Amino acid sequence: MNLEWIGWLATAVFAGSYVFKDAATLRKIQAGAAVLWVIYGWIIHSSPVVAANVAVAGMALWSLLTGSKTSQVEA
């Protein structure tokens, strides 16, 4: 069974996260995409893909839980 679609779905979800203006929503979507990437990396036996996306998901979730906000520069 070809499971490459999981990688494409993860790509689409991650790219789509940028249409959201709310930082919390963006981070939730990105964390979800990272989880999809972890699943895909595990399926294809790619530890770098798994490790990178565990870090991304962890940071996104940590920033949600701690209320970290992205810095915004005012003009």
CHARMM internal coordinates of N, CA and C (Angstrom, degrees):
IC EDIT
DIST 1 N 1 CA 1.4467
DIST 1 CA 1 C 1.5288
ANGL 1 N 1 CA 1 C 109.02
DIST 1 C 2 N 1.3270
ANGL 1 CA 1 C 2 N 117.12
DIHE 1 N 1 CA 1 C 2 N 130.80
DIST 2 N 2 CA 1.4528
ANGL 1 C 2 N 2 CA 122.08
DIHE 1 CA 1 C 2 N 2 CA 179.67
DIST 2 CA 2 C 1.5249
ANGL 2 N 2 CA 2 C 109.73
DIHE 1 C 2 N 2 CA 2 C -84.15
DIST 2 C 3 N 1.3124
ANGL 2 CA 2 C 3 N 116.26
DIHE 2 N 2 CA 2 C 3 N 114.48
DIST 3 N 3 CA 1.4595
ANGL 2 C 3 N 3 CA 121.43
DIHE 2 CA 2 C 3 N 3 CA -177.84
DIST 3 CA 3 C 1.5235
ANGL 3 N 3 CA 3 C 112.21
DIHE 2 C 3 N 3 CA 3 C -104.67
DIST 3 C 4 N 1.3285
ANGL 3 CA 3 C 4 N 116.30
DIHE 3 N 3 CA 3 C 4 N 16.79
DIST 4 N 4 CA 1.4567
ANGL 3 C 4 N 4 CA 120.81
DIHE 3 CA 3 C 4 N 4 CA 179.12
DIST 4 CA 4 C 1.5311
ANGL 4 N 4 CA 4 C 111.74
DIHE 3 C 4 N 4 CA 4 C -59.74
DIST 4 C 5 N 1.3112
ANGL 4 CA 4 C 5 N 116.84
DIHE 4 N 4 CA 4 C 5 N -25.45
DIST 5 N 5 CA 1.4690
ANGL 4 C 5 N 5 CA 120.96
DIHE 4 CA 4 C 5 N 5 CA -179.32
DIST 5 CA 5 C 1.5353
ANGL 5 N 5 CA 5 C 111.56
DIHE 4 C 5 N 5 CA 5 C -58.84
DIST 5 C 6 N 1.3387
ANGL 5 CA 5 C 6 N 117.58
DIHE 5 N 5 CA 5 C 6 N -27.65
DIST 6 N 6 CA 1.4662
ANGL 5 C 6 N 6 CA 120.00
DIHE 5 CA 5 C 6 N 6 CA 179.16
DIST 6 CA 6 C 1.5380
ANGL 6 N 6 CA 6 C 109.66
DIHE 5 C 6 N 6 CA 6 C -64.73
DIST 6 C 7 N 1.3050
ANGL 6 CA 6 C 7 N 116.99
DIHE 6 N 6 CA 6 C 7 N -41.33
DIST 7 N 7 CA 1.4602
ANGL 6 C 7 N 7 CA 120.79
DIHE 6 CA 6 C 7 N 7 CA 176.63
DIST 7 CA 7 C 1.5189
ANGL 7 N 7 CA 7 C 111.98
DIHE 6 C 7 N 7 CA 7 C -63.82
DIST 7 C 8 N 1.3212
ANGL 7 CA 7 C 8 N 116.59
DIHE 7 N 7 CA 7 C 8 N -41.11
DIST 8 N 8 CA 1.4641
ANGL 7 C 8 N 8 CA 120.43
DIHE 7 CA 7 C 8 N 8 CA 177.66
DIST 8 CA 8 C 1.5284
ANGL 8 N 8 CA 8 C 111.01
DIHE 7 C 8 N 8 CA 8 C -67.02
DIST 8 C 9 N 1.3145
ANGL 8 CA 8 C 9 N 117.23
DIHE 8 N 8 CA 8 C 9 N -39.37
DIST 9 N 9 CA 1.4659
ANGL 8 C 9 N 9 CA 120.57
DIHE 8 CA 8 C 9 N 9 CA 177.02
DIST 9 CA 9 C 1.5221
ANGL 9 N 9 CA 9 C 110.09
DIHE 8 C 9 N 9 CA 9 C -63.44
DIST 9 C 10 N 1.3222
ANGL 9 CA 9 C 10 N 117.25
DIHE 9 N 9 CA 9 C 10 N -43.68
DIST 10 N 10 CA 1.4664
ANGL 9 C 10 N 10 CA 121.21
DIHE 9 CA 9 C 10 N 10 CA 178.21
DIST 10 CA 10 C 1.5240
ANGL 10 N 10 CA 10 C 110.41
DIHE 9 C 10 N 10 CA 10 C -59.75
DIST 10 C 11 N 1.3163
ANGL 10 CA 10 C 11 N 117.06
DIHE 10 N 10 CA 10 C 11 N -41.60
DIST 11 N 11 CA 1.4602
ANGL 10 C 11 N 11 CA 121.75
DIHE 10 CA 10 C 11 N 11 CA 178.01
DIST 11 CA 11 C 1.5216
ANGL 11 N 11 CA 11 C 110.92
DIHE 10 C 11 N 11 CA 11 C -62.08
DIST 11 C 12 N 1.3287
ANGL 11 CA 11 C 12 N 116.49
DIHE 11 N 11 CA 11 C 12 N -46.41
DIST 12 N 12 CA 1.4668
ANGL 11 C 12 N 12 CA 121.03
DIHE 11 CA 11 C 12 N 12 CA -179.32
DIST 12 CA 12 C 1.5276
ANGL 12 N 12 CA 12 C 111.68
DIHE 11 C 12 N 12 CA 12 C -64.21
DIST 12 C 13 N 1.3300
ANGL 12 CA 12 C 13 N 116.97
DIHE 12 N 12 CA 12 C 13 N -42.49
DIST 13 N 13 CA 1.4651
ANGL 12 C 13 N 13 CA 120.76
DIHE 12 CA 12 C 13 N 13 CA 179.79
DIST 13 CA 13 C 1.5208
ANGL 13 N 13 CA 13 C 109.87
DIHE 12 C 13 N 13 CA 13 C -64.15
DIST 13 C 14 N 1.3166
ANGL 13 CA 13 C 14 N 116.97
DIHE 13 N 13 CA 13 C 14 N -45.41
DIST 14 N 14 CA 1.4664
ANGL 13 C 14 N 14 CA 120.36
DIHE 13 CA 13 C 14 N 14 CA -179.59
DIST 14 CA 14 C 1.5233
ANGL 14 N 14 CA 14 C 110.79
DIHE 13 C 14 N 14 CA 14 C -62.89
DIST 14 C 15 N 1.3216
ANGL 14 CA 14 C 15 N 117.17
DIHE 14 N 14 CA 14 C 15 N -47.76
DIST 15 N 15 CA 1.4684
ANGL 14 C 15 N 15 CA 120.39
DIHE 14 CA 14 C 15 N 15 CA 179.68
DIST 15 CA 15 C 1.5253
ANGL 15 N 15 CA 15 C 110.57
DIHE 14 C 15 N 15 CA 15 C -62.70
DIST 15 C 16 N 1.3093
ANGL 15 CA 15 C 16 N 116.50
DIHE 15 N 15 CA 15 C 16 N -40.10
DIST 16 N 16 CA 1.4575
ANGL 15 C 16 N 16 CA 120.69
DIHE 15 CA 15 C 16 N 16 CA 179.87
DIST 16 CA 16 C 1.5160
ANGL 16 N 16 CA 16 C 113.65
DIHE 15 C 16 N 16 CA 16 C -66.89
DIST 16 C 17 N 1.3203
ANGL 16 CA 16 C 17 N 117.09
DIHE 16 N 16 CA 16 C 17 N -20.79
DIST 17 N 17 CA 1.4622
ANGL 16 C 17 N 17 CA 119.94
DIHE 16 CA 16 C 17 N 17 CA -179.22
DIST 17 CA 17 C 1.5202
ANGL 17 N 17 CA 17 C 111.73
DIHE 16 C 17 N 17 CA 17 C -62.23
DIST 17 C 18 N 1.3143
ANGL 17 CA 17 C 18 N 117.30
DIHE 17 N 17 CA 17 C 18 N -24.86
DIST 18 N 18 CA 1.4592
ANGL 17 C 18 N 18 CA 120.66
DIHE 17 CA 17 C 18 N 18 CA -176.60
DIST 18 CA 18 C 1.5255
ANGL 18 N 18 CA 18 C 114.01
DIHE 17 C 18 N 18 CA 18 C -75.36
DIST 18 C 19 N 1.3229
ANGL 18 CA 18 C 19 N 118.43
DIHE 18 N 18 CA 18 C 19 N -5.74
DIST 19 N 19 CA 1.4657
ANGL 18 C 19 N 19 CA 119.56
DIHE 18 CA 18 C 19 N 19 CA 175.83
DIST 19 CA 19 C 1.5239
ANGL 19 N 19 CA 19 C 111.21
DIHE 18 C 19 N 19 CA 19 C -81.11
DIST 19 C 20 N 1.3164
ANGL 19 CA 19 C 20 N 117.16
DIHE 19 N 19 CA 19 C 20 N -10.95
DIST 20 N 20 CA 1.4632
ANGL 19 C 20 N 20 CA 121.20
DIHE 19 CA 19 C 20 N 20 CA -179.20
DIST 20 CA 20 C 1.5234
ANGL 20 N 20 CA 20 C 109.90
DIHE 19 C 20 N 20 CA 20 C -90.52
DIST 20 C 21 N 1.3132
ANGL 20 CA 20 C 21 N 116.21
DIHE 20 N 20 CA 20 C 21 N 129.41
DIST 21 N 21 CA 1.4716
ANGL 20 C 21 N 21 CA 121.38
DIHE 20 CA 20 C 21 N 21 CA 179.51
DIST 21 CA 21 C 1.5282
ANGL 21 N 21 CA 21 C 111.59
DIHE 20 C 21 N 21 CA 21 C -82.32
DIST 21 C 22 N 1.3239
ANGL 21 CA 21 C 22 N 116.98
DIHE 21 N 21 CA 21 C 22 N -31.77
DIST 22 N 22 CA 1.4572
ANGL 21 C 22 N 22 CA 121.65
DIHE 21 CA 21 C 22 N 22 CA -178.13
DIST 22 CA 22 C 1.5332
ANGL 22 N 22 CA 22 C 109.70
DIHE 21 C 22 N 22 CA 22 C -71.74
DIST 22 C 23 N 1.3288
ANGL 22 CA 22 C 23 N 116.36
DIHE 22 N 22 CA 22 C 23 N 123.97
DIST 23 N 23 CA 1.4695
ANGL 22 C 23 N 23 CA 121.23
DIHE 22 CA 22 C 23 N 23 CA -176.15
DIST 23 CA 23 C 1.5234
ANGL 23 N 23 CA 23 C 112.13
DIHE 22 C 23 N 23 CA 23 C -60.85
DIST 23 C 24 N 1.3253
ANGL 23 CA 23 C 24 N 117.30
DIHE 23 N 23 CA 23 C 24 N -39.51
DIST 24 N 24 CA 1.4694
ANGL 23 C 24 N 24 CA 120.09
DIHE 23 CA 23 C 24 N 24 CA -178.91
DIST 24 CA 24 C 1.5225
ANGL 24 N 24 CA 24 C 110.65
DIHE 23 C 24 N 24 CA 24 C -64.61
DIST 24 C 25 N 1.3171
ANGL 24 CA 24 C 25 N 117.09
DIHE 24 N 24 CA 24 C 25 N -42.11
DIST 25 N 25 CA 1.4657
ANGL 24 C 25 N 25 CA 120.58
DIHE 24 CA 24 C 25 N 25 CA 178.98
DIST 25 CA 25 C 1.5186
ANGL 25 N 25 CA 25 C 110.61
DIHE 24 C 25 N 25 CA 25 C -65.17
DIST 25 C 26 N 1.3220
ANGL 25 CA 25 C 26 N 116.03
DIHE 25 N 25 CA 25 C 26 N -43.56
DIST 26 N 26 CA 1.4623
ANGL 25 C 26 N 26 CA 120.39
DIHE 25 CA 25 C 26 N 26 CA 178.67
DIST 26 CA 26 C 1.5238
ANGL 26 N 26 CA 26 C 110.35
DIHE 25 C 26 N 26 CA 26 C -58.17
DIST 26 C 27 N 1.3275
ANGL 26 CA 26 C 27 N 116.85
DIHE 26 N 26 CA 26 C 27 N -44.98
DIST 27 N 27 CA 1.4724
ANGL 26 C 27 N 27 CA 120.30
DIHE 26 CA 26 C 27 N 27 CA -178.69
DIST 27 CA 27 C 1.5299
ANGL 27 N 27 CA 27 C 111.46
DIHE 26 C 27 N 27 CA 27 C -66.43
DIST 27 C 28 N 1.3249
ANGL 27 CA 27 C 28 N 117.63
DIHE 27 N 27 CA 27 C 28 N -38.04
DIST 28 N 28 CA 1.4711
ANGL 27 C 28 N 28 CA 120.12
DIHE 27 CA 27 C 28 N 28 CA 177.86
DIST 28 CA 28 C 1.5173
ANGL 28 N 28 CA 28 C 110.74
DIHE 27 C 28 N 28 CA 28 C -62.93
DIST 28 C 29 N 1.3200
ANGL 28 CA 28 C 29 N 116.51
DIHE 28 N 28 CA 28 C 29 N -44.80
DIST 29 N 29 CA 1.4614
ANGL 28 C 29 N 29 CA 120.85
DIHE 28 CA 28 C 29 N 29 CA 179.84
DIST 29 CA 29 C 1.5320
ANGL 29 N 29 CA 29 C 110.09
DIHE 28 C 29 N 29 CA 29 C -65.05
DIST 29 C 30 N 1.3185
ANGL 29 CA 29 C 30 N 116.43
DIHE 29 N 29 CA 29 C 30 N -42.91
DIST 30 N 30 CA 1.4543
ANGL 29 C 30 N 30 CA 119.52
DIHE 29 CA 29 C 30 N 30 CA 179.15
DIST 30 CA 30 C 1.5267
ANGL 30 N 30 CA 30 C 111.92
DIHE 29 C 30 N 30 CA 30 C -65.49
DIST 30 C 31 N 1.3228
ANGL 30 CA 30 C 31 N 117.22
DIHE 30 N 30 CA 30 C 31 N -37.35
DIST 31 N 31 CA 1.4698
ANGL 30 C 31 N 31 CA 119.77
DIHE 30 CA 30 C 31 N 31 CA 176.55
DIST 31 CA 31 C 1.5241
ANGL 31 N 31 CA 31 C 109.98
DIHE 30 C 31 N 31 CA 31 C -63.60
DIST 31 C 32 N 1.3211
ANGL 31 CA 31 C 32 N 116.60
DIHE 31 N 31 CA 31 C 32 N -41.39
DIST 32 N 32 CA 1.4679
ANGL 31 C 32 N 32 CA 120.42
DIHE 31 CA 31 C 32 N 32 CA 177.35
DIST 32 CA 32 C 1.5176
ANGL 32 N 32 CA 32 C 112.28
DIHE 31 C 32 N 32 CA 32 C -62.46
DIST 32 C 33 N 1.3315
ANGL 32 CA 32 C 33 N 115.98
DIHE 32 N 32 CA 32 C 33 N -42.39
DIST 33 N 33 CA 1.4656
ANGL 32 C 33 N 33 CA 120.05
DIHE 32 CA 32 C 33 N 33 CA 177.25
DIST 33 CA 33 C 1.5214
ANGL 33 N 33 CA 33 C 110.61
DIHE 32 C 33 N 33 CA 33 C -62.97
DIST 33 C 34 N 1.3198
ANGL 33 CA 33 C 34 N 116.77
DIHE 33 N 33 CA 33 C 34 N -40.63
DIST 34 N 34 CA 1.4661
ANGL 33 C 34 N 34 CA 120.63
DIHE 33 CA 33 C 34 N 34 CA 179.35
DIST 34 CA 34 C 1.5161
ANGL 34 N 34 CA 34 C 111.08
DIHE 33 C 34 N 34 CA 34 C -63.64
DIST 34 C 35 N 1.3285
ANGL 34 CA 34 C 35 N 117.15
DIHE 34 N 34 CA 34 C 35 N -37.52
DIST 35 N 35 CA 1.4682
ANGL 34 C 35 N 35 CA 120.18
DIHE 34 CA 34 C 35 N 35 CA 176.73
DIST 35 CA 35 C 1.5328
ANGL 35 N 35 CA 35 C 109.60
DIHE 34 C 35 N 35 CA 35 C -63.72
DIST 35 C 36 N 1.3271
ANGL 35 CA 35 C 36 N 117.06
DIHE 35 N 35 CA 35 C 36 N -41.33
DIST 36 N 36 CA 1.4714
ANGL 35 C 36 N 36 CA 119.66
DIHE 35 CA 35 C 36 N 36 CA 175.95
DIST 36 CA 36 C 1.5228
ANGL 36 N 36 CA 36 C 110.65
DIHE 35 C 36 N 36 CA 36 C -60.79
DIST 36 C 37 N 1.3396
ANGL 36 CA 36 C 37 N 116.72
DIHE 36 N 36 CA 36 C 37 N -41.00
DIST 37 N 37 CA 1.4575
ANGL 36 C 37 N 37 CA 120.29
DIHE 36 CA 36 C 37 N 37 CA 177.59
DIST 37 CA 37 C 1.5272
ANGL 37 N 37 CA 37 C 112.06
DIHE 36 C 37 N 37 CA 37 C -64.02
DIST 37 C 38 N 1.3347
ANGL 37 CA 37 C 38 N 116.65
DIHE 37 N 37 CA 37 C 38 N -37.53
DIST 38 N 38 CA 1.4699
ANGL 37 C 38 N 38 CA 120.10
DIHE 37 CA 37 C 38 N 38 CA 176.97
DIST 38 CA 38 C 1.5234
ANGL 38 N 38 CA 38 C 109.55
DIHE 37 C 38 N 38 CA 38 C -61.81
DIST 38 C 39 N 1.3192
ANGL 38 CA 38 C 39 N 116.53
DIHE 38 N 38 CA 38 C 39 N -45.37
DIST 39 N 39 CA 1.4713
ANGL 38 C 39 N 39 CA 120.74
DIHE 38 CA 38 C 39 N 39 CA 178.89
DIST 39 CA 39 C 1.5225
ANGL 39 N 39 CA 39 C 110.01
DIHE 38 C 39 N 39 CA 39 C -60.43
DIST 39 C 40 N 1.3243
ANGL 39 CA 39 C 40 N 115.95
DIHE 39 N 39 CA 39 C 40 N -47.06
DIST 40 N 40 CA 1.4634
ANGL 39 C 40 N 40 CA 120.04
DIHE 39 CA 39 C 40 N 40 CA 179.83
DIST 40 CA 40 C 1.5312
ANGL 40 N 40 CA 40 C 111.17
DIHE 39 C 40 N 40 CA 40 C -62.37
DIST 40 C 41 N 1.3295
ANGL 40 CA 40 C 41 N 116.80
DIHE 40 N 40 CA 40 C 41 N -45.20
DIST 41 N 41 CA 1.4645
ANGL 40 C 41 N 41 CA 120.37
DIHE 40 CA 40 C 41 N 41 CA 178.49
DIST 41 CA 41 C 1.5152
ANGL 41 N 41 CA 41 C 112.37
DIHE 40 C 41 N 41 CA 41 C -60.34
DIST 41 C 42 N 1.3203
ANGL 41 CA 41 C 42 N 116.19
DIHE 41 N 41 CA 41 C 42 N -38.64
DIST 42 N 42 CA 1.4662
ANGL 41 C 42 N 42 CA 120.64
DIHE 41 CA 41 C 42 N 42 CA 177.81
DIST 42 CA 42 C 1.5330
ANGL 42 N 42 CA 42 C 110.39
DIHE 41 C 42 N 42 CA 42 C -64.69
DIST 42 C 43 N 1.3409
ANGL 42 CA 42 C 43 N 116.57
DIHE 42 N 42 CA 42 C 43 N -42.42
DIST 43 N 43 CA 1.4640
ANGL 42 C 43 N 43 CA 121.10
DIHE 42 CA 42 C 43 N 43 CA -179.51
DIST 43 CA 43 C 1.5257
ANGL 43 N 43 CA 43 C 111.19
DIHE 42 C 43 N 43 CA 43 C -62.85
DIST 43 C 44 N 1.3454
ANGL 43 CA 43 C 44 N 116.34
DIHE 43 N 43 CA 43 C 44 N -41.28
DIST 44 N 44 CA 1.4670
ANGL 43 C 44 N 44 CA 119.15
DIHE 43 CA 43 C 44 N 44 CA -177.65
DIST 44 CA 44 C 1.5266
ANGL 44 N 44 CA 44 C 112.42
DIHE 43 C 44 N 44 CA 44 C -90.58
DIST 44 C 45 N 1.3355
ANGL 44 CA 44 C 45 N 116.48
DIHE 44 N 44 CA 44 C 45 N 5.27
DIST 45 N 45 CA 1.4635
ANGL 44 C 45 N 45 CA 122.13
DIHE 44 CA 44 C 45 N 45 CA 177.55
DIST 45 CA 45 C 1.5274
ANGL 45 N 45 CA 45 C 112.16
DIHE 44 C 45 N 45 CA 45 C 60.05
DIST 45 C 46 N 1.3454
ANGL 45 CA 45 C 46 N 115.18
DIHE 45 N 45 CA 45 C 46 N 46.63
DIST 46 N 46 CA 1.4605
ANGL 45 C 46 N 46 CA 120.36
DIHE 45 CA 45 C 46 N 46 CA 179.59
DIST 46 CA 46 C 1.5232
ANGL 46 N 46 CA 46 C 109.74
DIHE 45 C 46 N 46 CA 46 C -114.80
DIST 46 C 47 N 1.3209
ANGL 46 CA 46 C 47 N 115.57
DIHE 46 N 46 CA 46 C 47 N 96.79
DIST 47 N 47 CA 1.4584
ANGL 46 C 47 N 47 CA 119.31
DIHE 46 CA 46 C 47 N 47 CA -178.22
DIST 47 CA 47 C 1.5318
ANGL 47 N 47 CA 47 C 113.14
DIHE 46 C 47 N 47 CA 47 C -62.77
DIST 47 C 48 N 1.3529
ANGL 47 CA 47 C 48 N 120.88
DIHE 47 N 47 CA 47 C 48 N -33.61
DIST 48 N 48 CA 1.4600
ANGL 47 C 48 N 48 CA 118.31
DIHE 47 CA 47 C 48 N 48 CA 176.56
DIST 48 CA 48 C 1.5361
ANGL 48 N 48 CA 48 C 112.88
DIHE 47 C 48 N 48 CA 48 C -63.19
DIST 48 C 49 N 1.3218
ANGL 48 CA 48 C 49 N 117.64
DIHE 48 N 48 CA 48 C 49 N -38.34
DIST 49 N 49 CA 1.4654
ANGL 48 C 49 N 49 CA 121.19
DIHE 48 CA 48 C 49 N 49 CA 177.89
DIST 49 CA 49 C 1.5216
ANGL 49 N 49 CA 49 C 109.60
DIHE 48 C 49 N 49 CA 49 C -65.50
DIST 49 C 50 N 1.3030
ANGL 49 CA 49 C 50 N 116.72
DIHE 49 N 49 CA 49 C 50 N -43.88
DIST 50 N 50 CA 1.4686
ANGL 49 C 50 N 50 CA 121.10
DIHE 49 CA 49 C 50 N 50 CA 179.18
DIST 50 CA 50 C 1.5205
ANGL 50 N 50 CA 50 C 110.13
DIHE 49 C 50 N 50 CA 50 C -62.85
DIST 50 C 51 N 1.3282
ANGL 50 CA 50 C 51 N 117.26
DIHE 50 N 50 CA 50 C 51 N -50.64
DIST 51 N 51 CA 1.4661
ANGL 50 C 51 N 51 CA 121.12
DIHE 50 CA 50 C 51 N 51 CA -176.38
DIST 51 CA 51 C 1.5293
ANGL 51 N 51 CA 51 C 111.64
DIHE 50 C 51 N 51 CA 51 C -62.31
DIST 51 C 52 N 1.3082
ANGL 51 CA 51 C 52 N 117.34
DIHE 51 N 51 CA 51 C 52 N -45.90
DIST 52 N 52 CA 1.4672
ANGL 51 C 52 N 52 CA 120.55
DIHE 51 CA 51 C 52 N 52 CA -178.93
DIST 52 CA 52 C 1.5218
ANGL 52 N 52 CA 52 C 111.17
DIHE 51 C 52 N 52 CA 52 C -60.81
DIST 52 C 53 N 1.3077
ANGL 52 CA 52 C 53 N 116.85
DIHE 52 N 52 CA 52 C 53 N -40.81
DIST 53 N 53 CA 1.4517
ANGL 52 C 53 N 53 CA 119.53
DIHE 52 CA 52 C 53 N 53 CA -175.51
DIST 53 CA 53 C 1.5226
ANGL 53 N 53 CA 53 C 113.92
DIHE 52 C 53 N 53 CA 53 C -84.21
DIST 53 C 54 N 1.3140
ANGL 53 CA 53 C 54 N 117.58
DIHE 53 N 53 CA 53 C 54 N -22.21
DIST 54 N 54 CA 1.4672
ANGL 53 C 54 N 54 CA 119.65
DIHE 53 CA 53 C 54 N 54 CA 168.65
DIST 54 CA 54 C 1.5296
ANGL 54 N 54 CA 54 C 107.73
DIHE 53 C 54 N 54 CA 54 C -64.64
DIST 54 C 55 N 1.3407
ANGL 54 CA 54 C 55 N 116.32
DIHE 54 N 54 CA 54 C 55 N -41.25
DIST 55 N 55 CA 1.4665
ANGL 54 C 55 N 55 CA 120.42
DIHE 54 CA 54 C 55 N 55 CA 178.01
DIST 55 CA 55 C 1.5276
ANGL 55 N 55 CA 55 C 111.19
DIHE 54 C 55 N 55 CA 55 C -64.10
DIST 55 C 56 N 1.3280
ANGL 55 CA 55 C 56 N 117.63
DIHE 55 N 55 CA 55 C 56 N -45.23
DIST 56 N 56 CA 1.4719
ANGL 55 C 56 N 56 CA 121.51
DIHE 55 CA 55 C 56 N 56 CA 179.88
DIST 56 CA 56 C 1.5212
ANGL 56 N 56 CA 56 C 110.62
DIHE 55 C 56 N 56 CA 56 C -62.15
DIST 56 C 57 N 1.3305
ANGL 56 CA 56 C 57 N 116.95
DIHE 56 N 56 CA 56 C 57 N -48.44
DIST 57 N 57 CA 1.4721
ANGL 56 C 57 N 57 CA 120.43
DIHE 56 CA 56 C 57 N 57 CA 179.73
DIST 57 CA 57 C 1.5217
ANGL 57 N 57 CA 57 C 110.58
DIHE 56 C 57 N 57 CA 57 C -61.83
DIST 57 C 58 N 1.3235
ANGL 57 CA 57 C 58 N 116.39
DIHE 57 N 57 CA 57 C 58 N -42.65
DIST 58 N 58 CA 1.4591
ANGL 57 C 58 N 58 CA 120.38
DIHE 57 CA 57 C 58 N 58 CA 179.91
DIST 58 CA 58 C 1.5148
ANGL 58 N 58 CA 58 C 112.26
DIHE 57 C 58 N 58 CA 58 C -62.38
DIST 58 C 59 N 1.3234
ANGL 58 CA 58 C 59 N 116.82
DIHE 58 N 58 CA 58 C 59 N -44.23
DIST 59 N 59 CA 1.4644
ANGL 58 C 59 N 59 CA 120.14
DIHE 58 CA 58 C 59 N 59 CA 179.78
DIST 59 CA 59 C 1.5266
ANGL 59 N 59 CA 59 C 111.23
DIHE 58 C 59 N 59 CA 59 C -67.21
DIST 59 C 60 N 1.3154
ANGL 59 CA 59 C 60 N 117.24
DIHE 59 N 59 CA 59 C 60 N -40.23
DIST 60 N 60 CA 1.4649
ANGL 59 C 60 N 60 CA 120.03
DIHE 59 CA 59 C 60 N 60 CA 178.71
DIST 60 CA 60 C 1.5185
ANGL 60 N 60 CA 60 C 110.54
DIHE 59 C 60 N 60 CA 60 C -63.37
DIST 60 C 61 N 1.3151
ANGL 60 CA 60 C 61 N 116.95
DIHE 60 N 60 CA 60 C 61 N -44.45
DIST 61 N 61 CA 1.4640
ANGL 60 C 61 N 61 CA 120.44
DIHE 60 CA 60 C 61 N 61 CA 179.85
DIST 61 CA 61 C 1.5273
ANGL 61 N 61 CA 61 C 111.30
DIHE 60 C 61 N 61 CA 61 C -69.30
DIST 61 C 62 N 1.3174
ANGL 61 CA 61 C 62 N 117.39
DIHE 61 N 61 CA 61 C 62 N -39.19
DIST 62 N 62 CA 1.4653
ANGL 61 C 62 N 62 CA 120.85
DIHE 61 CA 61 C 62 N 62 CA 177.84
DIST 62 CA 62 C 1.5259
ANGL 62 N 62 CA 62 C 110.36
DIHE 61 C 62 N 62 CA 62 C -61.15
DIST 62 C 63 N 1.3298
ANGL 62 CA 62 C 63 N 116.31
DIHE 62 N 62 CA 62 C 63 N -44.56
DIST 63 N 63 CA 1.4600
ANGL 62 C 63 N 63 CA 119.01
DIHE 62 CA 62 C 63 N 63 CA -179.07
DIST 63 CA 63 C 1.5246
ANGL 63 N 63 CA 63 C 111.35
DIHE 62 C 63 N 63 CA 63 C -66.84
DIST 63 C 64 N 1.3195
ANGL 63 CA 63 C 64 N 117.38
DIHE 63 N 63 CA 63 C 64 N -31.65
DIST 64 N 64 CA 1.4738
ANGL 63 C 64 N 64 CA 120.16
DIHE 63 CA 63 C 64 N 64 CA 174.94
DIST 64 CA 64 C 1.5234
ANGL 64 N 64 CA 64 C 111.13
DIHE 63 C 64 N 64 CA 64 C -66.79
DIST 64 C 65 N 1.3184
ANGL 64 CA 64 C 65 N 115.74
DIHE 64 N 64 CA 64 C 65 N -45.12
DIST 65 N 65 CA 1.4635
ANGL 64 C 65 N 65 CA 120.32
DIHE 64 CA 64 C 65 N 65 CA -176.83
DIST 65 CA 65 C 1.5206
ANGL 65 N 65 CA 65 C 113.06
DIHE 64 C 65 N 65 CA 65 C -69.73
DIST 65 C 66 N 1.3249
ANGL 65 CA 65 C 66 N 116.78
DIHE 65 N 65 CA 65 C 66 N -32.94
DIST 66 N 66 CA 1.4574
ANGL 65 C 66 N 66 CA 119.77
DIHE 65 CA 65 C 66 N 66 CA -177.90
DIST 66 CA 66 C 1.5186
ANGL 66 N 66 CA 66 C 112.48
DIHE 65 C 66 N 66 CA 66 C -92.73
DIST 66 C 67 N 1.3082
ANGL 66 CA 66 C 67 N 116.34
DIHE 66 N 66 CA 66 C 67 N -5.91
DIST 67 N 67 CA 1.4588
ANGL 66 C 67 N 67 CA 119.93
DIHE 66 CA 66 C 67 N 67 CA 178.60
DIST 67 CA 67 C 1.5024
ANGL 67 N 67 CA 67 C 114.12
DIHE 66 C 67 N 67 CA 67 C 75.64
DIST 67 C 68 N 1.3297
ANGL 67 CA 67 C 68 N 116.85
DIHE 67 N 67 CA 67 C 68 N 20.15
DIST 68 N 68 CA 1.4630
ANGL 67 C 68 N 68 CA 119.74
DIHE 67 CA 67 C 68 N 68 CA 178.21
DIST 68 CA 68 C 1.5151
ANGL 68 N 68 CA 68 C 109.10
DIHE 67 C 68 N 68 CA 68 C -62.32
DIST 68 C 69 N 1.3083
ANGL 68 CA 68 C 69 N 115.15
DIHE 68 N 68 CA 68 C 69 N 141.53
DIST 69 N 69 CA 1.4567
ANGL 68 C 69 N 69 CA 120.73
DIHE 68 CA 68 C 69 N 69 CA 178.96
DIST 69 CA 69 C 1.5116
ANGL 69 N 69 CA 69 C 108.67
DIHE 68 C 69 N 69 CA 69 C -116.88
DIST 69 C 70 N 1.3247
ANGL 69 CA 69 C 70 N 115.12
DIHE 69 N 69 CA 69 C 70 N 149.30
DIST 70 N 70 CA 1.4600
ANGL 69 C 70 N 70 CA 118.06
DIHE 69 CA 69 C 70 N 70 CA 175.69
DIST 70 CA 70 C 1.5176
ANGL 70 N 70 CA 70 C 108.22
DIHE 69 C 70 N 70 CA 70 C -73.12
DIST 70 C 71 N 1.3003
ANGL 70 CA 70 C 71 N 115.61
DIHE 70 N 70 CA 70 C 71 N 143.01
DIST 71 N 71 CA 1.4650
ANGL 70 C 71 N 71 CA 118.34
DIHE 70 CA 70 C 71 N 71 CA 179.90
DIST 71 CA 71 C 1.5250
ANGL 71 N 71 CA 71 C 108.43
DIHE 70 C 71 N 71 CA 71 C -74.38
DIST 71 C 72 N 1.2980
ANGL 71 CA 71 C 72 N 115.35
DIHE 71 N 71 CA 71 C 72 N 140.08
DIST 72 N 72 CA 1.4416
ANGL 71 C 72 N 72 CA 121.15
DIHE 71 CA 71 C 72 N 72 CA 178.49
DIST 72 CA 72 C 1.5172
ANGL 72 N 72 CA 72 C 107.93
DIHE 71 C 72 N 72 CA 72 C -124.17
DIST 72 C 73 N 1.3067
ANGL 72 CA 72 C 73 N 115.41
DIHE 72 N 72 CA 72 C 73 N 132.41
DIST 73 N 73 CA 1.4543
ANGL 72 C 73 N 73 CA 120.84
DIHE 72 CA 72 C 73 N 73 CA 179.26
DIST 73 CA 73 C 1.5167
ANGL 73 N 73 CA 73 C 108.07
DIHE 72 C 73 N 73 CA 73 C -93.30
DIST 73 C 74 N 1.3192
ANGL 73 CA 73 C 74 N 115.62
DIHE 73 N 73 CA 73 C 74 N 127.10
DIST 74 N 74 CA 1.4505
ANGL 73 C 74 N 74 CA 119.90
DIHE 73 CA 73 C 74 N 74 CA 177.62
DIST 74 CA 74 C 1.5136
ANGL 74 N 74 CA 74 C 109.00
DIHE 73 C 74 N 74 CA 74 C -91.91
DIST 74 C 75 N 1.3007
ANGL 74 CA 74 C 75 N 115.37
DIHE 74 N 74 CA 74 C 75 N 137.01
DIST 75 N 75 CA 1.4607
ANGL 74 C 75 N 75 CA 120.14
DIHE 74 CA 74 C 75 N 75 CA -179.54
DIST 75 CA 75 C 1.5167
ANGL 75 N 75 CA 75 C 111.35
DIHE 74 C 75 N 75 CA 75 C -87.28
END
COOR INIT
IC SEED 1 N 1 CA 1 C
IC BUILD
